[in-house]
Amino acid sequence: MPVNIIYGLNGYCENCDDTHDHPLHNIISQEEAPDQEPTEQELLKQSAKNKLAALGLSDEEIQAILN
């Protein structure tokens, strides 16, 4: 399961020790994020992108069609 980690100002502290004025490695909180399956709409959109790309359309053309 993926983990969301929130760091304090200046991000991850690689050489962290007890003398630093922040939590270990500057990690403020950690939460497990549930695995999310793509929705049917997302799967259909990705399939359409793949088919349009196979026809030789550019990313910009594909975006214009799908949006």
PDBQT receptor file of N, H, CA, C and O in Angstrom, charges set to zero:
ATOM      1  N   MET A   1       0.850  -1.172   0.000  1.00  0.00    +0.000 N 
ATOM      2  CA  MET A   1       0.000   0.000   0.000  1.00  0.00    +0.000 C 
ATOM      3  C   MET A   1       0.899   1.240   0.000  1.00  0.00    +0.000 C 
ATOM      4  O   MET A   1       1.856   1.302   0.772  1.00  0.00    +0.000 OA
ATOM      5  N   PRO A   2       0.610   2.219  -0.847  1.00  0.00    +0.000 N 
ATOM      6  CA  PRO A   2       1.437   3.436  -0.888  1.00  0.00    +0.000 C 
ATOM      7  C   PRO A   2       1.310   4.247   0.404  1.00  0.00    +0.000 C 
ATOM      8  O   PRO A   2       0.307   4.166   1.113  1.00  0.00    +0.000 OA
ATOM      9  N   VAL A   3       2.340   5.020   0.685  1.00  0.00    +0.000 N 
ATOM     10  H   VAL A   3       3.154   5.085   0.110  1.00  0.00    +0.000 HD
ATOM     11  CA  VAL A   3       2.357   5.853   1.885  1.00  0.00    +0.000 C 
ATOM     12  C   VAL A   3       2.563   7.302   1.470  1.00  0.00    +0.000 C 
ATOM     13  O   VAL A   3       3.490   7.621   0.726  1.00  0.00    +0.000 OA
ATOM     14  N   ASN A   4       1.687   8.178   1.960  1.00  0.00    +0.000 N 
ATOM     15  H   ASN A   4       0.934   7.919   2.565  1.00  0.00    +0.000 HD
ATOM     16  CA  ASN A   4       1.857   9.615   1.762  1.00  0.00    +0.000 C 
ATOM     17  C   ASN A   4       2.681  10.151   2.920  1.00  0.00    +0.000 C 
ATOM     18  O   ASN A   4       2.330   9.950   4.082  1.00  0.00    +0.000 OA
ATOM     19  N   ILE A   5       3.785  10.836   2.603  1.00  0.00    +0.000 N 
ATOM     20  H   ILE A   5       4.071  10.998   1.658  1.00  0.00    +0.000 HD
ATOM     21  CA  ILE A   5       4.666  11.381   3.631  1.00  0.00    +0.000 C 
ATOM     22  C   ILE A   5       4.688  12.896   3.496  1.00  0.00    +0.000 C 
ATOM     23  O   ILE A   5       4.881  13.428   2.403  1.00  0.00    +0.000 OA
ATOM     24  N   ILE A   6       4.489  13.584   4.610  1.00  0.00    +0.000 N 
ATOM     25  H   ILE A   6       4.332  13.152   5.498  1.00  0.00    +0.000 HD
ATOM     26  CA  ILE A   6       4.544  15.048   4.617  1.00  0.00    +0.000 C 
ATOM     27  C   ILE A   6       5.785  15.467   5.385  1.00  0.00    +0.000 C 
ATOM     28  O   ILE A   6       5.965  15.102   6.547  1.00  0.00    +0.000 OA
ATOM     29  N   TYR A   7       6.647  16.244   4.716  1.00  0.00    +0.000 N 
ATOM     30  H   TYR A   7       6.500  16.541   3.772  1.00  0.00    +0.000 HD
ATOM     31  CA  TYR A   7       7.880  16.738   5.319  1.00  0.00    +0.000 C 
ATOM     32  C   TYR A   7       7.700  18.183   5.764  1.00  0.00    +0.000 C 
ATOM     33  O   TYR A   7       6.847  18.904   5.248  1.00  0.00    +0.000 OA
ATOM     34  N   GLY A   8       8.508  18.590   6.719  1.00  0.00    +0.000 N 
ATOM     35  H   GLY A   8       9.202  18.004   7.139  1.00  0.00    +0.000 HD
ATOM     36  CA  GLY A   8       8.518  19.974   7.164  1.00  0.00    +0.000 C 
ATOM     37  C   GLY A   8       9.268  20.851   6.174  1.00  0.00    +0.000 C 
ATOM     38  O   GLY A   8       9.691  20.390   5.113  1.00  0.00    +0.000 OA
ATOM     39  N   LEU A   9       9.426  22.115   6.531  1.00  0.00    +0.000 N 
ATOM     40  H   LEU A   9       9.082  22.489   7.393  1.00  0.00    +0.000 HD
ATOM     41  CA  LEU A   9      10.163  23.051   5.674  1.00  0.00    +0.000 C 
ATOM     42  C   LEU A   9      11.550  22.514   5.364  1.00  0.00    +0.000 C 
ATOM     43  O   LEU A   9      12.184  21.906   6.227  1.00  0.00    +0.000 OA
ATOM     44  N   ASN A  10      12.019  22.723   4.177  1.00  0.00    +0.000 N 
ATOM     45  H   ASN A  10      11.505  23.216   3.476  1.00  0.00    +0.000 HD
ATOM     46  CA  ASN A  10      13.316  22.272   3.661  1.00  0.00    +0.000 C 
ATOM     47  C   ASN A  10      13.344  20.774   3.348  1.00  0.00    +0.000 C 
ATOM     48  O   ASN A  10      14.400  20.244   3.002  1.00  0.00    +0.000 OA
ATOM     49  N   GLY A  11      12.212  20.085   3.460  1.00  0.00    +0.000 N 
ATOM     50  H   GLY A  11      11.354  20.516   3.741  1.00  0.00    +0.000 HD
ATOM     51  CA  GLY A  11      12.122  18.702   3.013  1.00  0.00    +0.000 C 
ATOM     52  C   GLY A  11      12.851  17.701   3.878  1.00  0.00    +0.000 C 
ATOM     53  O   GLY A  11      13.088  17.926   5.065  1.00  0.00    +0.000 OA
ATOM     54  N   TYR A  12      13.203  16.577   3.251  1.00  0.00    +0.000 N 
ATOM     55  H   TYR A  12      13.010  16.394   2.287  1.00  0.00    +0.000 HD
ATOM     56  CA  TYR A  12      13.833  15.439   3.929  1.00  0.00    +0.000 C 
ATOM     57  C   TYR A  12      15.199  15.823   4.493  1.00  0.00    +0.000 C 
ATOM     58  O   TYR A  12      15.999  16.470   3.816  1.00  0.00    +0.000 OA
ATOM     59  N   CYS A  13      15.456  15.424   5.729  1.00  0.00    +0.000 N 
ATOM     60  H   CYS A  13      14.806  14.899   6.279  1.00  0.00    +0.000 HD
ATOM     61  CA  CYS A  13      16.743  15.695   6.380  1.00  0.00    +0.000 C 
ATOM     62  C   CYS A  13      17.556  14.400   6.372  1.00  0.00    +0.000 C 
ATOM     63  O   CYS A  13      17.307  13.499   7.172  1.00  0.00    +0.000 OA
ATOM     64  N   GLU A  14      18.532  14.315   5.459  1.00  0.00    +0.000 N 
ATOM     65  H   GLU A  14      18.735  15.048   4.809  1.00  0.00    +0.000 HD
ATOM     66  CA  GLU A  14      19.289  13.074   5.263  1.00  0.00    +0.000 C 
ATOM     67  C   GLU A  14      20.188  12.737   6.451  1.00  0.00    +0.000 C 
ATOM     68  O   GLU A  14      20.235  11.582   6.874  1.00  0.00    +0.000 OA
ATOM     69  N   ASN A  15      20.891  13.710   6.988  1.00  0.00    +0.000 N 
ATOM     70  H   ASN A  15      20.852  14.648   6.644  1.00  0.00    +0.000 HD
ATOM     71  CA  ASN A  15      21.840  13.475   8.083  1.00  0.00    +0.000 C 
ATOM     72  C   ASN A  15      21.231  13.879   9.422  1.00  0.00    +0.000 C 
ATOM     73  O   ASN A  15      21.831  14.639  10.182  1.00  0.00    +0.000 OA
ATOM     74  N   CYS A  16      20.062  13.376   9.698  1.00  0.00    +0.000 N 
ATOM     75  H   CYS A  16      19.574  12.758   9.081  1.00  0.00    +0.000 HD
ATOM     76  CA  CYS A  16      19.315  13.787  10.883  1.00  0.00    +0.000 C 
ATOM     77  C   CYS A  16      19.893  13.170  12.157  1.00  0.00    +0.000 C 
ATOM     78  O   CYS A  16      20.345  12.025  12.155  1.00  0.00    +0.000 OA
ATOM     79  N   ASP A  17      19.872  13.942  13.238  1.00  0.00    +0.000 N 
ATOM     80  H   ASP A  17      19.505  14.872  13.239  1.00  0.00    +0.000 HD
ATOM     81  CA  ASP A  17      20.243  13.432  14.557  1.00  0.00    +0.000 C 
ATOM     82  C   ASP A  17      19.479  14.205  15.624  1.00  0.00    +0.000 C 
ATOM     83  O   ASP A  17      18.681  15.087  15.306  1.00  0.00    +0.000 OA
ATOM     84  N   ASP A  18      19.722  13.876  16.885  1.00  0.00    +0.000 N 
ATOM     85  H   ASP A  18      20.370  13.160  17.144  1.00  0.00    +0.000 HD
ATOM     86  CA  ASP A  18      18.971  14.472  17.994  1.00  0.00    +0.000 C 
ATOM     87  C   ASP A  18      19.217  15.971  18.171  1.00  0.00    +0.000 C 
ATOM     88  O   ASP A  18      18.454  16.631  18.877  1.00  0.00    +0.000 OA
ATOM     89  N   THR A  19      20.254  16.522  17.553  1.00  0.00    +0.000 N 
ATOM     90  H   THR A  19      20.874  15.986  16.979  1.00  0.00    +0.000 HD
ATOM     91  CA  THR A  19      20.553  17.941  17.727  1.00  0.00    +0.000 C 
ATOM     92  C   THR A  19      19.688  18.827  16.828  1.00  0.00    +0.000 C 
ATOM     93  O   THR A  19      19.640  20.041  17.027  1.00  0.00    +0.000 OA
ATOM     94  N   HIS A  20      19.020  18.252  15.866  1.00  0.00    +0.000 N 
ATOM     95  H   HIS A  20      19.059  17.266  15.704  1.00  0.00    +0.000 HD
ATOM     96  CA  HIS A  20      18.195  19.043  14.945  1.00  0.00    +0.000 C 
ATOM     97  C   HIS A  20      16.867  19.409  15.602  1.00  0.00    +0.000 C 
ATOM     98  O   HIS A  20      16.316  18.647  16.397  1.00  0.00    +0.000 OA
ATOM     99  N   ASP A  21      16.371  20.582  15.255  1.00  0.00    +0.000 N 
ATOM    100  H   ASP A  21      16.818  21.201  14.609  1.00  0.00    +0.000 HD
ATOM    101  CA  ASP A  21      15.150  21.116  15.855  1.00  0.00    +0.000 C 
ATOM    102  C   ASP A  21      13.924  20.753  15.008  1.00  0.00    +0.000 C 
ATOM    103  O   ASP A  21      13.139  21.624  14.632  1.00  0.00    +0.000 OA
ATOM    104  N   HIS A  22      13.770  19.454  14.711  1.00  0.00    +0.000 N 
ATOM    105  H   HIS A  22      14.407  18.746  15.016  1.00  0.00    +0.000 HD
ATOM    106  CA  HIS A  22      12.603  18.953  13.982  1.00  0.00    +0.000 C 
ATOM    107  C   HIS A  22      12.496  17.446  14.205  1.00  0.00    +0.000 C 
ATOM    108  O   HIS A  22      13.432  16.820  14.703  1.00  0.00    +0.000 OA
ATOM    109  N   PRO A  23      11.351  16.864  13.837  1.00  0.00    +0.000 N 
ATOM    110  CA  PRO A  23      11.211  15.399  13.997  1.00  0.00    +0.000 C 
ATOM    111  C   PRO A  23      12.236  14.651  13.139  1.00  0.00    +0.000 C 
ATOM    112  O   PRO A  23      12.799  15.219  12.203  1.00  0.00    +0.000 OA
ATOM    113  N   LEU A  24      12.475  13.390  13.457  1.00  0.00    +0.000 N 
ATOM    114  H   LEU A  24      12.018  12.928  14.218  1.00  0.00    +0.000 HD
ATOM    115  CA  LEU A  24      13.448  12.577  12.745  1.00  0.00    +0.000 C 
ATOM    116  C   LEU A  24      13.217  12.646  11.234  1.00  0.00    +0.000 C 
ATOM    117  O   LEU A  24      12.108  12.415  10.754  1.00  0.00    +0.000 OA
ATOM    118  N   HIS A  25      14.263  12.960  10.507  1.00  0.00    +0.000 N 
ATOM    119  H   HIS A  25      15.164  13.148  10.897  1.00  0.00    +0.000 HD
ATOM    120  CA  HIS A  25      14.267  13.120   9.051  1.00  0.00    +0.000 C 
ATOM    121  C   HIS A  25      13.268  14.173   8.574  1.00  0.00    +0.000 C 
ATOM    122  O   HIS A  25      12.939  14.219   7.389  1.00  0.00    +0.000 OA
ATOM    123  N   ASN A  26      12.783  15.018   9.483  1.00  0.00    +0.000 N 
ATOM    124  H   ASN A  26      13.050  14.981  10.446  1.00  0.00    +0.000 HD
ATOM    125  CA  ASN A  26      11.854  16.102   9.177  1.00  0.00    +0.000 C 
ATOM    126  C   ASN A  26      10.515  15.573   8.646  1.00  0.00    +0.000 C 
ATOM    127  O   ASN A  26       9.826  16.252   7.885  1.00  0.00    +0.000 OA
ATOM    128  N   ILE A  27      10.163  14.359   9.059  1.00  0.00    +0.000 N 
ATOM    129  H   ILE A  27      10.723  13.808   9.677  1.00  0.00    +0.000 HD
ATOM    130  CA  ILE A  27       8.887  13.775   8.653  1.00  0.00    +0.000 C 
ATOM    131  C   ILE A  27       7.816  14.233   9.642  1.00  0.00    +0.000 C 
ATOM    132  O   ILE A  27       7.877  13.928  10.833  1.00  0.00    +0.000 OA
ATOM    133  N   ILE A  28       6.835  14.970   9.123  1.00  0.00    +0.000 N 
ATOM    134  H   ILE A  28       6.785  15.218   8.155  1.00  0.00    +0.000 HD
ATOM    135  CA  ILE A  28       5.764  15.502   9.963  1.00  0.00    +0.000 C 
ATOM    136  C   ILE A  28       4.668  14.462  10.159  1.00  0.00    +0.000 C 
ATOM    137  O   ILE A  28       4.177  14.277  11.273  1.00  0.00    +0.000 OA
ATOM    138  N   SER A  29       4.281  13.782   9.081  1.00  0.00    +0.000 N 
ATOM    139  H   SER A  29       4.679  13.932   8.176  1.00  0.00    +0.000 HD
ATOM    140  CA  SER A  29       3.259  12.743   9.207  1.00  0.00    +0.000 C 
ATOM    141  C   SER A  29       3.387  11.729   8.079  1.00  0.00    +0.000 C 
ATOM    142  O   SER A  29       3.950  12.017   7.023  1.00  0.00    +0.000 OA
ATOM    143  N   GLN A  30       2.852  10.535   8.326  1.00  0.00    +0.000 N 
ATOM    144  H   GLN A  30       2.395  10.301   9.185  1.00  0.00    +0.000 HD
ATOM    145  CA  GLN A  30       2.815   9.469   7.329  1.00  0.00    +0.000 C 
ATOM    146  C   GLN A  30       1.434   8.832   7.391  1.00  0.00    +0.000 C 
ATOM    147  O   GLN A  30       0.945   8.499   8.471  1.00  0.00    +0.000 OA
ATOM    148  N   GLU A  31       0.811   8.665   6.238  1.00  0.00    +0.000 N 
ATOM    149  H   GLU A  31       1.208   8.936   5.361  1.00  0.00    +0.000 HD
ATOM    150  CA  GLU A  31      -0.497   8.028   6.173  1.00  0.00    +0.000 C 
ATOM    151  C   GLU A  31      -0.490   7.012   5.045  1.00  0.00    +0.000 C 
ATOM    152  O   GLU A  31       0.028   7.276   3.960  1.00  0.00    +0.000 OA
ATOM    153  N   GLU A  32      -1.069   5.850   5.309  1.00  0.00    +0.000 N 
ATOM    154  H   GLU A  32      -1.490   5.636   6.191  1.00  0.00    +0.000 HD
ATOM    155  CA  GLU A  32      -1.216   4.862   4.248  1.00  0.00    +0.000 C 
ATOM    156  C   GLU A  32      -2.346   5.305   3.336  1.00  0.00    +0.000 C 
ATOM    157  O   GLU A  32      -3.423   5.682   3.797  1.00  0.00    +0.000 OA
ATOM    158  N   ALA A  33      -2.089   5.253   2.040  1.00  0.00    +0.000 N 
ATOM    159  H   ALA A  33      -1.214   4.947   1.665  1.00  0.00    +0.000 HD
ATOM    160  CA  ALA A  33      -3.098   5.612   1.056  1.00  0.00    +0.000 C 
ATOM    161  C   ALA A  33      -3.612   4.336   0.410  1.00  0.00    +0.000 C 
ATOM    162  O   ALA A  33      -2.820   3.485   0.006  1.00  0.00    +0.000 OA
ATOM    163  N   PRO A  34      -4.916   4.195   0.310  1.00  0.00    +0.000 N 
ATOM    164  CA  PRO A  34      -5.449   2.965  -0.284  1.00  0.00    +0.000 C 
ATOM    165  C   PRO A  34      -5.087   2.877  -1.766  1.00  0.00    +0.000 C 
ATOM    166  O   PRO A  34      -5.027   3.884  -2.472  1.00  0.00    +0.000 OA
ATOM    167  N   ASP A  35      -4.850   1.646  -2.214  1.00  0.00    +0.000 N 
ATOM    168  H   ASP A  35      -4.899   0.828  -1.641  1.00  0.00    +0.000 HD
ATOM    169  CA  ASP A  35      -4.618   1.430  -3.634  1.00  0.00    +0.000 C 
ATOM    170  C   ASP A  35      -5.906   1.765  -4.370  1.00  0.00    +0.000 C 
ATOM    171  O   ASP A  35      -6.991   1.351  -3.960  1.00  0.00    +0.000 OA
ATOM    172  N   GLN A  36      -5.782   2.505  -5.444  1.00  0.00    +0.000 N 
ATOM    173  H   GLN A  36      -4.901   2.841  -5.777  1.00  0.00    +0.000 HD
ATOM    174  CA  GLN A  36      -6.965   2.894  -6.189  1.00  0.00    +0.000 C 
ATOM    175  C   GLN A  36      -6.914   2.297  -7.579  1.00  0.00    +0.000 C 
ATOM    176  O   GLN A  36      -5.951   2.494  -8.320  1.00  0.00    +0.000 OA
ATOM    177  N   GLU A  37      -7.946   1.576  -7.922  1.00  0.00    +0.000 N 
ATOM    178  H   GLU A  37      -8.728   1.416  -7.321  1.00  0.00    +0.000 HD
ATOM    179  CA  GLU A  37      -8.076   1.041  -9.261  1.00  0.00    +0.000 C 
ATOM    180  C   GLU A  37      -8.574   2.162 -10.168  1.00  0.00    +0.000 C 
ATOM    181  O   GLU A  37      -9.384   2.987  -9.746  1.00  0.00    +0.000 OA
ATOM    182  N   PRO A  38      -8.097   2.195 -11.405  1.00  0.00    +0.000 N 
ATOM    183  CA  PRO A  38      -8.603   3.217 -12.323  1.00  0.00    +0.000 C 
ATOM    184  C   PRO A  38     -10.093   2.994 -12.600  1.00  0.00    +0.000 C 
ATOM    185  O   PRO A  38     -10.561   1.856 -12.655  1.00  0.00    +0.000 OA
ATOM    186  N   THR A  39     -10.824   4.092 -12.772  1.00  0.00    +0.000 N 
ATOM    187  H   THR A  39     -10.444   5.015 -12.727  1.00  0.00    +0.000 HD
ATOM    188  CA  THR A  39     -12.247   3.983 -13.076  1.00  0.00    +0.000 C 
ATOM    189  C   THR A  39     -12.427   3.513 -14.511  1.00  0.00    +0.000 C 
ATOM    190  O   THR A  39     -11.488   3.539 -15.306  1.00  0.00    +0.000 OA
ATOM    191  N   GLU A  40     -13.631   3.085 -14.832  1.00  0.00    +0.000 N 
ATOM    192  H   GLU A  40     -14.394   3.063 -14.185  1.00  0.00    +0.000 HD
ATOM    193  CA  GLU A  40     -13.923   2.637 -16.197  1.00  0.00    +0.000 C 
ATOM    194  C   GLU A  40     -13.690   3.768 -17.199  1.00  0.00    +0.000 C 
ATOM    195  O   GLU A  40     -13.191   3.539 -18.300  1.00  0.00    +0.000 OA
ATOM    196  N   GLN A  41     -14.056   4.986 -16.805  1.00  0.00    +0.000 N 
ATOM    197  H   GLN A  41     -14.461   5.172 -15.910  1.00  0.00    +0.000 HD
ATOM    198  CA  GLN A  41     -13.857   6.136 -17.687  1.00  0.00    +0.000 C 
ATOM    199  C   GLN A  41     -12.368   6.380 -17.939  1.00  0.00    +0.000 C 
ATOM    200  O   GLN A  41     -11.977   6.678 -19.067  1.00  0.00    +0.000 OA
ATOM    201  N   GLU A  42     -11.532   6.259 -16.903  1.00  0.00    +0.000 N 
ATOM    202  H   GLU A  42     -11.850   6.016 -15.986  1.00  0.00    +0.000 HD
ATOM    203  CA  GLU A  42     -10.088   6.448 -17.071  1.00  0.00    +0.000 C 
ATOM    204  C   GLU A  42      -9.501   5.372 -17.980  1.00  0.00    +0.000 C 
ATOM    205  O   GLU A  42      -8.633   5.660 -18.804  1.00  0.00    +0.000 OA
ATOM    206  N   LEU A  43      -9.972   4.133 -17.832  1.00  0.00    +0.000 N 
ATOM    207  H   LEU A  43     -10.678   3.900 -17.163  1.00  0.00    +0.000 HD
ATOM    208  CA  LEU A  43      -9.497   3.047 -18.686  1.00  0.00    +0.000 C 
ATOM    209  C   LEU A  43      -9.890   3.280 -20.143  1.00  0.00    +0.000 C 
ATOM    210  O   LEU A  43      -9.090   3.045 -21.049  1.00  0.00    +0.000 OA
ATOM    211  N   LEU A  44     -11.114   3.738 -20.368  1.00  0.00    +0.000 N 
ATOM    212  H   LEU A  44     -11.764   3.928 -19.632  1.00  0.00    +0.000 HD
ATOM    213  CA  LEU A  44     -11.574   4.022 -21.729  1.00  0.00    +0.000 C 
ATOM    214  C   LEU A  44     -10.780   5.163 -22.360  1.00  0.00    +0.000 C 
ATOM    215  O   LEU A  44     -10.421   5.105 -23.536  1.00  0.00    +0.000 OA
ATOM    216  N   LYS A  45     -10.512   6.197 -21.571  1.00  0.00    +0.000 N 
ATOM    217  H   LYS A  45     -10.804   6.244 -20.616  1.00  0.00    +0.000 HD
ATOM    218  CA  LYS A  45      -9.751   7.334 -22.083  1.00  0.00    +0.000 C 
ATOM    219  C   LYS A  45      -8.326   6.915 -22.448  1.00  0.00    +0.000 C 
ATOM    220  O   LYS A  45      -7.802   7.330 -23.482  1.00  0.00    +0.000 OA
ATOM    221  N   GLN A  46      -7.695   6.089 -21.597  1.00  0.00    +0.000 N 
ATOM    222  H   GLN A  46      -8.121   5.752 -20.758  1.00  0.00    +0.000 HD
ATOM    223  CA  GLN A  46      -6.344   5.617 -21.891  1.00  0.00    +0.000 C 
ATOM    224  C   GLN A  46      -6.334   4.744 -23.135  1.00  0.00    +0.000 C 
ATOM    225  O   GLN A  46      -5.405   4.819 -23.939  1.00  0.00    +0.000 OA
ATOM    226  N   SER A  47      -7.358   3.916 -23.300  1.00  0.00    +0.000 N 
ATOM    227  H   SER A  47      -8.113   3.855 -22.647  1.00  0.00    +0.000 HD
ATOM    228  CA  SER A  47      -7.466   3.075 -24.486  1.00  0.00    +0.000 C 
ATOM    229  C   SER A  47      -7.596   3.935 -25.742  1.00  0.00    +0.000 C 
ATOM    230  O   SER A  47      -6.964   3.659 -26.761  1.00  0.00    +0.000 OA
ATOM    231  N   ALA A  48      -8.414   4.968 -25.659  1.00  0.00    +0.000 N 
ATOM    232  H   ALA A  48      -8.928   5.192 -24.831  1.00  0.00    +0.000 HD
ATOM    233  CA  ALA A  48      -8.583   5.877 -26.804  1.00  0.00    +0.000 C 
ATOM    234  C   ALA A  48      -7.267   6.576 -27.129  1.00  0.00    +0.000 C 
ATOM    235  O   ALA A  48      -6.909   6.709 -28.299  1.00  0.00    +0.000 OA
ATOM    236  N   LYS A  49      -6.545   7.022 -26.102  1.00  0.00    +0.000 N 
ATOM    237  H   LYS A  49      -6.836   6.913 -25.151  1.00  0.00    +0.000 HD
ATOM    238  CA  LYS A  49      -5.239   7.668 -26.326  1.00  0.00    +0.000 C 
ATOM    239  C   LYS A  49      -4.285   6.725 -27.040  1.00  0.00    +0.000 C 
ATOM    240  O   LYS A  49      -3.596   7.122 -27.980  1.00  0.00    +0.000 OA
ATOM    241  N   ASN A  50      -4.248   5.475 -26.593  1.00  0.00    +0.000 N 
ATOM    242  H   ASN A  50      -4.808   5.153 -25.829  1.00  0.00    +0.000 HD
ATOM    243  CA  ASN A  50      -3.352   4.498 -27.202  1.00  0.00    +0.000 C 
ATOM    244  C   ASN A  50      -3.705   4.258 -28.667  1.00  0.00    +0.000 C 
ATOM    245  O   ASN A  50      -2.819   4.168 -29.518  1.00  0.00    +0.000 OA
ATOM    246  N   LYS A  51      -4.999   4.154 -28.958  1.00  0.00    +0.000 N 
ATOM    247  H   LYS A  51      -5.718   4.226 -28.267  1.00  0.00    +0.000 HD
ATOM    248  CA  LYS A  51      -5.430   3.913 -30.336  1.00  0.00    +0.000 C 
ATOM    249  C   LYS A  51      -5.127   5.105 -31.230  1.00  0.00    +0.000 C 
ATOM    250  O   LYS A  51      -4.690   4.930 -32.368  1.00  0.00    +0.000 OA
ATOM    251  N   LEU A  52      -5.355   6.314 -30.731  1.00  0.00    +0.000 N 
ATOM    252  H   LEU A  52      -5.710   6.457 -29.807  1.00  0.00    +0.000 HD
ATOM    253  CA  LEU A  52      -5.060   7.514 -31.514  1.00  0.00    +0.000 C 
ATOM    254  C   LEU A  52      -3.553   7.669 -31.744  1.00  0.00    +0.000 C 
ATOM    255  O   LEU A  52      -3.123   8.076 -32.823  1.00  0.00    +0.000 OA
ATOM    256  N   ALA A  53      -2.756   7.340 -30.719  1.00  0.00    +0.000 N 
ATOM    257  H   ALA A  53      -3.106   7.009 -29.843  1.00  0.00    +0.000 HD
ATOM    258  CA  ALA A  53      -1.301   7.402 -30.870  1.00  0.00    +0.000 C 
ATOM    259  C   ALA A  53      -0.832   6.377 -31.897  1.00  0.00    +0.000 C 
ATOM    260  O   ALA A  53       0.098   6.643 -32.658  1.00  0.00    +0.000 OA
ATOM    261  N   ALA A  54      -1.466   5.214 -31.924  1.00  0.00    +0.000 N 
ATOM    262  H   ALA A  54      -2.222   4.998 -31.305  1.00  0.00    +0.000 HD
ATOM    263  CA  ALA A  54      -1.103   4.177 -32.895  1.00  0.00    +0.000 C 
ATOM    264  C   ALA A  54      -1.410   4.623 -34.317  1.00  0.00    +0.000 C 
ATOM    265  O   ALA A  54      -0.783   4.157 -35.269  1.00  0.00    +0.000 OA
ATOM    266  N   LEU A  55      -2.376   5.526 -34.459  1.00  0.00    +0.000 N 
ATOM    267  H   LEU A  55      -2.885   5.904 -33.685  1.00  0.00    +0.000 HD
ATOM    268  CA  LEU A  55      -2.701   6.069 -35.784  1.00  0.00    +0.000 C 
ATOM    269  C   LEU A  55      -1.734   7.174 -36.207  1.00  0.00    +0.000 C 
ATOM    270  O   LEU A  55      -1.806   7.670 -37.331  1.00  0.00    +0.000 OA
ATOM    271  N   GLY A  56      -0.830   7.557 -35.302  1.00  0.00    +0.000 N 
ATOM    272  H   GLY A  56      -0.772   7.153 -34.389  1.00  0.00    +0.000 HD
ATOM    273  CA  GLY A  56       0.188   8.546 -35.634  1.00  0.00    +0.000 C 
ATOM    274  C   GLY A  56      -0.142   9.967 -35.215  1.00  0.00    +0.000 C 
ATOM    275  O   GLY A  56       0.562  10.898 -35.606  1.00  0.00    +0.000 OA
ATOM    276  N   LEU A  57      -1.191  10.159 -34.430  1.00  0.00    +0.000 N 
ATOM    277  H   LEU A  57      -1.763   9.402 -34.112  1.00  0.00    +0.000 HD
ATOM    278  CA  LEU A  57      -1.538  11.506 -33.982  1.00  0.00    +0.000 C 
ATOM    279  C   LEU A  57      -0.564  11.969 -32.900  1.00  0.00    +0.000 C 
ATOM    280  O   LEU A  57      -0.059  11.162 -32.119  1.00  0.00    +0.000 OA
ATOM    281  N   SER A  58      -0.308  13.267 -32.863  1.00  0.00    +0.000 N 
ATOM    282  H   SER A  58      -0.718  13.922 -33.497  1.00  0.00    +0.000 HD
ATOM    283  CA  SER A  58       0.580  13.838 -31.849  1.00  0.00    +0.000 C 
ATOM    284  C   SER A  58      -0.166  13.962 -30.527  1.00  0.00    +0.000 C 
ATOM    285  O   SER A  58      -1.392  13.860 -30.491  1.00  0.00    +0.000 OA
ATOM    286  N   ASP A  59       0.568  14.183 -29.445  1.00  0.00    +0.000 N 
ATOM    287  H   ASP A  59       1.564  14.266 -29.475  1.00  0.00    +0.000 HD
ATOM    288  CA  ASP A  59      -0.050  14.360 -28.128  1.00  0.00    +0.000 C 
ATOM    289  C   ASP A  59      -1.011  15.532 -28.125  1.00  0.00    +0.000 C 
ATOM    290  O   ASP A  59      -2.071  15.468 -27.502  1.00  0.00    +0.000 OA
ATOM    291  N   GLU A  60      -0.647  16.614 -28.825  1.00  0.00    +0.000 N 
ATOM    292  H   GLU A  60       0.214  16.667 -29.331  1.00  0.00    +0.000 HD
ATOM    293  CA  GLU A  60      -1.505  17.798 -28.868  1.00  0.00    +0.000 C 
ATOM    294  C   GLU A  60      -2.812  17.489 -29.604  1.00  0.00    +0.000 C 
ATOM    295  O   GLU A  60      -3.882  17.926 -29.180  1.00  0.00    +0.000 OA
ATOM    296  N   GLU A  61      -2.725  16.749 -30.685  1.00  0.00    +0.000 N 
ATOM    297  H   GLU A  61      -1.856  16.394 -31.029  1.00  0.00    +0.000 HD
ATOM    298  CA  GLU A  61      -3.921  16.372 -31.441  1.00  0.00    +0.000 C 
ATOM    299  C   GLU A  61      -4.827  15.461 -30.609  1.00  0.00    +0.000 C 
ATOM    300  O   GLU A  61      -6.049  15.606 -30.613  1.00  0.00    +0.000 OA
ATOM    301  N   ILE A  62      -4.204  14.526 -29.899  1.00  0.00    +0.000 N 
ATOM    302  H   ILE A  62      -3.211  14.408 -29.895  1.00  0.00    +0.000 HD
ATOM    303  CA  ILE A  62      -4.975  13.608 -29.048  1.00  0.00    +0.000 C 
ATOM    304  C   ILE A  62      -5.693  14.388 -27.955  1.00  0.00    +0.000 C 
ATOM    305  O   ILE A  62      -6.871  14.148 -27.692  1.00  0.00    +0.000 OA
ATOM    306  N   GLN A  63      -4.990  15.321 -27.317  1.00  0.00    +0.000 N 
ATOM    307  H   GLN A  63      -4.033  15.516 -27.530  1.00  0.00    +0.000 HD
ATOM    308  CA  GLN A  63      -5.613  16.120 -26.259  1.00  0.00    +0.000 C 
ATOM    309  C   GLN A  63      -6.769  16.939 -26.803  1.00  0.00    +0.000 C 
ATOM    310  O   GLN A  63      -7.798  17.068 -26.139  1.00  0.00    +0.000 OA
ATOM    311  N   ALA A  64      -6.619  17.498 -28.005  1.00  0.00    +0.000 N 
ATOM    312  H   ALA A  64      -5.783  17.393 -28.545  1.00  0.00    +0.000 HD
ATOM    313  CA  ALA A  64      -7.678  18.301 -28.595  1.00  0.00    +0.000 C 
ATOM    314  C   ALA A  64      -8.918  17.437 -28.861  1.00  0.00    +0.000 C 
ATOM    315  O   ALA A  64     -10.045  17.901 -28.684  1.00  0.00    +0.000 OA
ATOM    316  N   ILE A  65      -8.719  16.223 -29.270  1.00  0.00    +0.000 N 
ATOM    317  H   ILE A  65      -7.804  15.847 -29.414  1.00  0.00    +0.000 HD
ATOM    318  CA  ILE A  65      -9.848  15.332 -29.556  1.00  0.00    +0.000 C 
ATOM    319  C   ILE A  65     -10.536  14.892 -28.262  1.00  0.00    +0.000 C 
ATOM    320  O   ILE A  65     -11.764  14.882 -28.185  1.00  0.00    +0.000 OA
ATOM    321  N   LEU A  66      -9.762  14.536 -27.265  1.00  0.00    +0.000 N 
ATOM    322  H   LEU A  66      -8.764  14.545 -27.327  1.00  0.00    +0.000 HD
ATOM    323  CA  LEU A  66     -10.337  13.971 -26.046  1.00  0.00    +0.000 C 
ATOM    324  C   LEU A  66     -10.864  14.997 -25.052  1.00  0.00    +0.000 C 
ATOM    325  O   LEU A  66     -11.605  14.645 -24.134  1.00  0.00    +0.000 OA
ATOM    326  N   ASN A  67     -10.492  16.251 -25.224  1.00  0.00    +0.000 N 
ATOM    327  H   ASN A  67      -9.890  16.537 -25.969  1.00  0.00    +0.000 HD
ATOM    328  CA  ASN A  67     -10.952  17.271 -24.261  1.00  0.00    +0.000 C 
ATOM    329  C   ASN A  67     -12.075  18.075 -24.784  1.00  0.00    +0.000 C 
ATOM    330  O   ASN A  67     -12.568  18.968 -24.094  1.00  0.00    +0.000 OA
TER     331      ASN A  67
